[in-house]
Amino acid sequence: AVLSRGMQASKTENKKKAEPLWLSVAKHKTSSEIISEARSVLRTLGTQRPFTPTDGQRKLFGSGFLRGPQNRPPSVFSLHASSFDLAESRPVSGVRLRPLDHKPVVIGSAKYEDSSVFLPKPPADAAEVRKVSSAQACLFRTTSLGNLFSTKVVPPDQKKEKLDSEEPAMMLHNLGRSNNNCLAEESLYTPFNDESRQLICNEHISRLGSEGSVEGTAGKLLLRPRGESDQTKKHGTNSSWPRSSGWKRRVTGLEDETGINEWDDEVFWHMKIVPILHELTKVEDNIENLCLACTKLYQALNEGNMLGKTFKRRRELLKTLYKLVDIDSDPLCLKLIKIILAMKVDGKNLLSVCKLAFKICRNEKNDCIVQNDRLLGCLLEVLRNEDLQKNNEALLYCMGAIKFMSGNAVLLNEMVSKGAVERLLQLMKQINNIKENDTYFSNLGHLLVQLTATLRNLADLPTARCQLLCGGAVSELCVALEQRVSDKDVCTYIVRMLSKLSSYNDFCAALADCSRCYVLFLALLNKHQKQQDLVICIIFILGNLTAKNNQTREQFFKEKECVNTLTSLFQTYYELDLNAQTQYDREGKNHLKHPSEAEDVLIKLIRVLANLSIHPNVGAALAAAHRVVELLVTVLEYKSIDDCEELVINAATTINNLSYYQVESSAVQDKKLHIAEMLLKLLMSDNMDGVVEAVRVFGNLSQYHEICDFIMQKKIYKVMIALLDSKNQDVCFSACGVLLNLTVDKNKRAFLMEEGGIEKLVDCLQDFGPADWQLACLICKTLWNYSENITSAASCFGGDADTLLVLLPSLLDEKLVLDCSLTRDVRDCHKLHWEREFKPVAEKLLDRIQSHHSFFAAVPITPF
């Protein structure tokens, strides 16, 4: 019987069409067949991820974007103090204040015009006003400041109650307060309609501000609650600024805290903040001192609970900070940004401060100081708290600054630790909720570009990828892609990110489960067919999706216009590449060593076709698609393997996959002779990978008599026999497959003896047999076909008959050939191929040789 393409046939079945060469004889899929799949005639293709160069400079939008300068916010701008608006810096109050009946008299020091104290509004109750007035009338009978509080101060209607029943009546006197501090505290009891006493109070408070610091016993005592002594402080009592309402009640005796809070803030302002602001006004001072002052200012504001929108002196503070923006110093501006953002500015001021952060982060040299000042946390707070539609332009520059930070490895890791991935995904969901007919829809596209560019950088980190997967990033990216099909810039960045993520199995599976992605990708390919950077990423994603999943292959292939879209793309980029090559030839230039843009698209497009052809139904349909086969053959016609190795080899591999399917309308079968001629050019090249691919295709095509005749006529069989000397068993396997098909025809078997084929086959069996039972099986089948009409083992196999008589029994000994040192799965795989494939054929071949072997001819007689 003749063994052809891995199957045994009887003499009566010689004329029956043989099945494909690498068809597995195992009926059931087992884990051990993993190794054999690498030997399959149907092979998926891998390729490198598309190269996406980074811009040499940090810009809001890169050089490859379609958005013109007129359609996008600027990346370069100037910022000055005038860029900020003080009208937007007023504090926000939740209480509507009643208008005053009179104009307050404001008397401040000459040195600090803005540091005068506006006293809090007295209690609205008239009775309370009378009580306080009576107390103050008693107080002001004394003209000497030294003994101002030498007597008990108790309102008339509170004779039965003391301010603090557990404290001595002479509370302030016993504390040893200074005169100025007594006057300051005295002003709490002064009615506002007494202009003369308002004057005294303001005068002394202004004097406090003019001193610029809080040094000495008086200042310390002012910051101390009533009844607190140095001894108490030594025993661990907190000596920081007293903020509790209980303390304020004990000092003032008033239950209404509104005015007390204002009074407390005013004193803290003058004693803690004003001296620092004075340092900041020294323009002649060096940058280092100004930065240090800003650091102290932030700490003091935080200590006094003055950060945010409700602080009364907010406008005055921001006015001072805005002026410092004019000083051209990035370290100083970083300090200012942190304070201004902490003051919760909005509107024009938020936009200006975000632009300032963008401007600083744009300079890569500032990455170190950006990290040290922890600007990232401030910017993430802006993304978390600000309104998306109201402040979309400010968020754009804020997001742009974060994008620049993501280009730094240290800052990138900091982003992950600060929850940036989760925050960015939430922001993307908010953007996706904005409908296309919304006014802000177009502007939010600018923001989406910055956001997806940042996520793409974050995707390099395993922790970030895990967060992206768990946060539903794939679904949100597909929604954004679907909503903005017409926005080429947004689509480019999203597909770049998806191309990176699809390289990982878990993300690829999540994308495959997103059923709408297939029709979406096809729509993008049709709409942006000539946008190479967008097209190549989509094709790469499709190649990853179709690489491992048969269900994905079928689902994508069934989408409307799938084949037409792929062939249209193929035609477009084939023409672009052909025109470019013609231009090179005309100018006498050498072809570029690396693939051109058009070649890169064709490489990844052919990979998709090769992966699709693994599915039986899809592969059969593609084999019958004449336009697809024509384009693949055209690549072999016009492209040399020296010009673009990966493109030519991919085309040959895809043709090999399609040639596996024996369908009546097969375009491969119709063009088989022309394909063989193109493969001959590849077979004669110096590129071993190209030679192996050509041999594989000949392995499938050699089942046709016309191809066998072509192989014999062109002496291709000599190449196949020569390849048996290769040390690569896969090369030997492919060459042996062609030889097996040639030996089906008894008129072509003699070539094995002419070129030393028998000897080389036996050498391969001896060298690779125990390690590769599939190859050993293929060799035995070839020798079986060759020896069909054997009359004598010696005449048929020559001197190799004796070698086979020794070799085959040893290979059939299970105990000797199954290596126990192998892992269980590998050992089971070896045993499976040995039992099902090699053993049946080897036993028959050994029996044939033994039955036609003459002992006397084989063993010489030793003379006595």
C-alpha positions, 0 to 999 in steps of 0.5 A: 500500500502507498502511504500518502499525507499521513494516511495508509492506503491499499493498492485499490485506493491508490487513485483516490485523492489523498488528504492534506499532508499534516492532517492529524490522525488523532480523533480526539483533542488532547492536551498533548497535541499542543506540540503538534499544533506548531507543526500544523499546516494552518498557522497563525501569524504574529507581528510587532506592534505598530511603531508610534513615535513620540513627539520630540517636544511636549505639546498639547497636540502632536504633529500628526494631528488633523486639528489645525491651530484654528480648531484647537486650544494653543499649546504655547501662550504667555501668562501674567498677573493680568491673566487672573481676574480678582472679581472672581476671587471673592469669598463665597458666603452661604448667608445673605448679609443685611446692609449696614446703616452707616459707612464703617470708619476704617483706619489702618496703618500707613504701612499696610493699607489693606490690613485694617480689621473689620469687626464682626456684626453685634448680636441682632437682639436689641437686649443683647446690644444693651447688655454689651453697651452697659458692660462697656460703659463700665469698662471705659470709666477707667482712663489708665490702660494699665488697670483697664481690666482691674475689676470684674467685667460682668454684664448687669443681667448676668450677675447670677452667672459668671463667665466661667464658674470654675475660674477666678473673676479676675480672668484676664488680669490674672493672665497678665495680658499686655495693654495692647492685647487687652484693648484687642479683647476689649473691642469684643464688648464695644458696640459698633455704633460707637464710632469713637470706640471703633476708632480706638479698637481699629487703631490698636489692631492696626498697630498689631498688624504693623508689628509684623510678627507675634514675639514676646509674652503678650503675643503668646498669651493672646493665643492661649485660652483663658485659664491656661498657664505655662505650667499647663502648657508644659504638661502637654496641652496643645499650644496651637491656635485655639479653634474650638467654639468653647474657647471662644465662648469662655473668652467672650461670654457670647453664644453667637459664634458668627462674629467670634469666628470672624474675630478669630480669623482676623487675629490669626490673619494679622499675626500669622499671615500678614508677616508672610505676605510682607516677605512675599512683597519683597520683590528684590528678595531671591527666588529661594526665599520667596519659595520658602515664604510660599511654603510657610504661607500654605502651612499657615493657611492650612493651620488656620483653616483658611484654604477654600472659598469661604475665607474673608481675606481670600481676595486680598491673599490671591491679589498678592499671589497673582502679582508673583506670577510675573516673576519668571521662575518655575519653582516659584510658580509651582508653589503659587499653583499649589496655594491658588488651587487650594483656594478653590478658584474657578472661572478665568482664574482656574483656567489661568492656574491650569495653564500655568501648571501646563506650562511648567510641566511642558518643560521636561527639566521641571519633572523633578521639582514637580515631583517634589512639590506634589503637584500631581495630587493638586491636579487630580483634585481639580479633575475630581471636583470641577464641573466638566462642562463649565470648566472644560478648557481648564480641565483640558490644560490640567489633563495636558499637564498630567499627560506630560507627567505620565511621560516620566517613569517616577511620576507615572508610578505615583499616578497609579498610587494616587488613584489616577487610573480610577479618576481618569476612567470616571472622567471618561464616563462623564465625557461619554455621557455628553451627547453629540448634540450638546454644545460642549461635545466638540470641545470635550474631544480635545480633553479626550485626546489628552485623557486617552494619551495618558491612559496609554502611558499608564497601560505600560504598568501591570498594576495600572492594566489591572485597574483598567481591566477591572474598571471596565476600560475596554467598554468605555473606550469602545463607547468613546470610539463609537461616539467620535467616529468622525474625530480622527485624532480621538480615534487614533489615540483610542486605537493606539491604546487598544492596540497596546492592551490587545497584546495582553491575553486578558484584555484581548479576551475582554475586547473580544467579548465586546461584540460591537467592536467588530462592526465599529472597527470596520466602520473606522476602516471604511471612513479613514481608509487612507489614515495609515496610523489609524488603520494600522492600529486597527488591523493590528488589533484585529490580528490579535483578536483572530489569533487564538479564538475560533469564535472571534474569527467566525464572528468577525468574518460574518460582519457585513462587508468584512471581506470587501473592506479587507480587500479594499484596504489591501488594494489601496495599500498595495497600489501605494506601495507599488507606486512608491517602489516604482518611484524608488526604481526610477530614482535609482534609490535602494529600498529602505531596510525597514518596512514602509508605511504601506508595507507595514499595513499590508503585513498586518492585513495579511496576518488577519487573513492568515488568522481568519483562515484557521477556522474551517468555514472561514478558511474555505470561504477565503480560499474561494475568494478570488480577489483575496488570492489574487492580491496575495499572489501579486505580493509574491510577484512584485515584492522581493524577499530582500525588499521586505522579508516579513511581507513576502513570508506572510503572503506565502504563509497565508497562501499555504493556509488557503491551499489546505482547503480542497473546495471545488471553487478554490482560487488557489487550485485555479492558480496553482501553477502560477503560485508554484512559479512564484514560490520557485523564486522564493525557494531559490533565495538565500533567506531560509525562512522564505525557503521553508515557507515555500516548501510548506506551500509545495507540501500542500500543492504537491498533491496535484499531478501538475505540481508534482510534474512541475517539481520534477521538471524544475529539479525542485526535488533536489532542493527538498533532498538537500534540505534533509541535511538541515539541523532544523527538524521543522525544515526536514519535516516540510521537505519530507512532506513534499518527498512523501507526495512525490513517492505516491507516483511510482514513476517518480520514486527513483529520484530518491536513489539518484540524490542519496535521498534514502541515506538522508532519510535514514539519517534523519530518522536516526537523528530526530526519531526519538525526539520527534515521532511525527517526523519519524512517522513521515520518514517511514511513510516515505520509505514505505511508498518508495518500497512498494514494489520491492523485490530485495531489501538490498536492491531497494535500500542498498546499504541502508537496509541493514541500518533500518533493520537495527534502527527500527526495532530499537525505535519500536521498543517503548521502554527505550524510546519514552524518556522518563525524565520528561514532564508528564504532559510532554511524555504523554504527547510523545507516547500518543504520537509514537502509538498512533502515528509512528508505531503502525507504519514502522512495524509494517516497514520493518516487516517488509524489509525483513521479509525481503532481506537475505541473511547471507547477502547482508551478513558476510561469511568469516573465513576459517 
